[in-house]
Amino acid sequence: MTSNRRLISERFPRSSKYHPEWVIASASGGANSLWLTEWVAEALDLQPGMRVLDLGCGRASSSIFLHREFGVQVWATDLWFSATENLQRIRDAGVEDGVFPIHADARSLPFAAEFFNAIVCIDSFIYYGTDDLYLNYLARFVKPGGEVGIAGAGLMQEIEGPLPSHLQEWWTQDLWSLHSAAWWQRHWERTGIMDVEQADTMPDGWQLWLGWHQAIAPDNEVEIKALEIDSGRYLGYVRLVGRRRAEARLEDPVTSLPAQYTKKPLLRSEEQ
């Protein structure tokens, strides 16, 4: 296969325009971020000029893609990857006027409330979004009526009971944060914060997951073997899109408590 044909997919015509060497060099995880970004964007109402938070953007390829393809302004935010390196990648892509790299923790975001029209998270929400309190925190950064969309590795069905034997060699403790689309939908809907508009799995997503690893990490035999044997029974890609309810009440996060020390007797015998 020539380099010009690598990573071309009829399923993702927008992503297929990007040079495979650039896509691979911009990889920051176990998925093709452009495929997942294009997939979640299909379920979002993105309009030119919107402000979008790309949370957990990795090397910012998803942020560059969103700006180029939809004309939105993107705050490319990540904790693990260098904002300085991302800025160089953004400059080289010619989108410095519309993509802004930020180094920040997903649990300590430096933005004003209701600053964004939409929030996108590609293959990283599992690292913090399973927290029962996190959606209440994140939703305050999107305007009422704004959308939050996530896409990434997940489960086709929840694992009930012992871990399936064909996954045991590959499985690590952090993978317990993988969940099904139905689990994510319940996780969001019970809060009353979001109206879930989309909760589904990518058809044959496991094959795209497998093909991506065969292309960029052919030596990763343990994961490749697990995907081949599983064949989509448990592993694949999930997508969730919700819209912040205008009437939803968000609790202010506790960042500090006012306190003034008053000396008191330590023991009953010290009472006067």
Summary of the structure (lengths in Angstrom):
residues: 272
radius of gyration: 21.2
end to end distance: 88.4
largest distance: 88.7
contacts: 823
relative contact order: 0.13
helix: 33%
strand: 21%
